[in-house]
Amino acid sequence: MSILTAEELSTKLADDLAWRKKELSEVKALVETRSFSEQRHTALVRGAVCILYSHWEGFVKLAANSYVEYVRKKRLKYNEISSNFLALAMKEKLKEAKETNKPSLYIPVCNFFLSELNQRCILPKNAISTASNLSSEILKEITDILGIDFSFYSTKSVLIDTKLLSTRNKIAHGNYLEFDREEYIELHKEVIEMLDIFRNQIENAAIEKKFIQ
């Protein structure tokens, strides 16, 4: 689906986040239930952490790529877009030149910056990747390329890298790791807050046209 307006972008993000929150709310309600046996509850919490992480990564990836799609549909010229989106557009050109030992491959890149910046910008589709491991380092790369502020997430790096990503990886790879009810409930609260903030940042960036120089 093409995303042509800031309203369409907002609707897509709202709809996607709504079903994720609904599912996570159901999972949280199960975690809070005290009628399960200890063994059953331990298994439930372990699964809940994996689901929580999947929604965190899934929404960040969808929201980021939706914003890129929105900017792509603006059909701006290279000399009109912000430097972060110009970098994204130039990624493949620079990658091809970097992977060889031929300095001559940089000539077309130089020519581009000298004479072709007035052409329409071509942004790649589905350009934002989480590498299936959304660490704080990868999240910073994503926020940098989208031109949104990372400072809030920098205070959450331990939570993102250790409590969320590392715990999910250990569980998903079949390792035994206990995670109690209170830990999960707190992690759930923190992730929901990060999802809401990430959504708001992207919506504000679109409304304020931060993708334009």
N, C-alpha and C positions, 0 to 999 in steps of 0.2 A: 504493500500500500504506500502510495506517494504521500509525503508529508509536506504540504505546501504552505501552511500557515502556522503561526505560533499556537493558535487555538487547537489545530489538529495534533500538533506535537504534545500539547498539554493533555489532550483527551487520550492519546495513546499511552502516555506515561501513567495517567490516572487509572485507566482500565487495567493495565498490566499490573500495577502495584496493588490494585484492589483485590484481585483474585489471590495474589501471593499472601497478602495480609490475612485474608479469610482463611486460607489453608493453615498458615502459621498460628492463627488464633485457635483453630481446632486442635492443632498439635499441642499448643501450650495448655489448653484445657485438659488434655489427656495427661500431660506431665504433672499438672497440679492435682490430679485425682489421687487420693490416698488409699483407695480400696484394692489396688494391685499388690501382688506379692512383691517382695524386694527384688527377686530375680527378674520378674516381668518388668518391673519399673526401671531397673538398670538397662535392660534391653531397649525399652521405649525411649529413654533419654538419649542413649547412644544414637538411635535412629533419628531422633529429633534434631540433634546437632547437625547431622548430615543434611537434613532437609532445610534447616535454617541457613546453612552455608550455601546450598544450591540456589536458594532464592536471593541471597545477597549477591552472588556472582551473576546469576541470571538477569536480575534487574539492572545491575550496573552495565552489563554488556548490552542489553537491549536499549536502555536509555541513552547510552553513549552513541551507539550506532544510529539511533533514531535522530539524535541531534545532528550528527554528520550528514544524514540523509536530508534533513531539513535545510542545512546550509548548502548542500549540493544542489538542491532544487532551486536555490536562489539565482543560480546561473551568473554568479559574479565573476569578474575578471581577477586574474592573479594579483594585479596591483590594487585591488579593492578589498581583498580579504585580509584578516589579521595574520600575523606572522606564524601563529601556531597552526592555523589551517593551511597556510602556504607550505609549511614544513611537512604536513601530512600529504599534501598534493605532490611534493617533490621527493617523497620517500623512495619511490621505485626508481626514479631517475638517478638519484644519488647512490642507491644500493647497487645498481648495475655497474656504475663506475668504480665503486669502492671494492667490489669483489674481483677486480682484475688488477693486473700490474701495468695496464696500458694508460698512461696519462692522456692519450688522445681521446679516450672516452669521456673525459671531462670537458672537451671542447663544446659538444652540444649543450651541456649543462651551463657553461659560461654564456653561450649564445642565447640560451633561453633567458637568463637574467638580464642580458644586455638588450634584447630586442623583442621578446615574446610575452612580456608581462601584461600586455594589454589584451591578451587572448582570454577566452572564457576558461575559468578554472575547472579542472576535472578532478574531483575528489573520488577516491576509490570507494566501492560499496563494501559494507561490512568490514571497515578498516580497523575497527577497535577490537583487539583481542585481549582476553584475560589470561590466556595461556593455561586455562583450567586450574589455575592456582592464583587466586586474587589476593596477593600479598599487599602490604602497604606500599612497597616499592613499585609494584605494577600499577596500583591505584594512583600513585603520584604521577606516573607516566601518562596515564589516561587523563587525569585532571589537567596536566600541563598541555597535552595536545588539544584538549577541548577548551582551554583558556579559562578554567574555573579554579577557584581557590582551594588549596589543599590543607590549609592550616588547621581546620577542624579535625581532619582525619589524622594529622600528625600526632595529636594527643591520644589517638586511639590505636597507635601502631602495635602496642603489645596485645591489645584485645584482638585486632585483626590477624596478626601473625601467629600468636600463640593460642589464645583461647578459641579462636574460630578456625583458622586455616590449618594449623598444626594438629588440633584435636580432630578435625574432620578427616585429615589425611591418615592419621593413625587408625581411626575407626574404619575408614573405607578400605584400608590395606589389611584389615583383619587382625589388628593388634588389640589387645585387651586394655581398655582405659575406662575408668569410672568417671562419671560426670554427674554430680548430684542435682537434685531438684532446684535448689536455690541458685546454683551456678548457672543452670540453663535459663531460669526465669530472668536473671540479670542480663545474660547474654542476649536473650530474645529482645529485651527492652532496648539494649544498646544498638542492636542491628536494625530494629524498626526505626530508631532515631536516625541512623546513618542513611537508611533508604529514603526517608522523608527529606533529609537535607540534600542528598544527591539529586533527587527529583526537583526540589525547589531551585537548586543552583542551575540546573539545565534550563528550566523554564525561564528563570530570570535572565540567563545569558541570551536566550532567544528573544525575549521581549525587549531587552536593552540593546540588542544587536551588537553584542560583543565580538561577533565573528567578522565585523567590518573594521578596517583600519581606522 
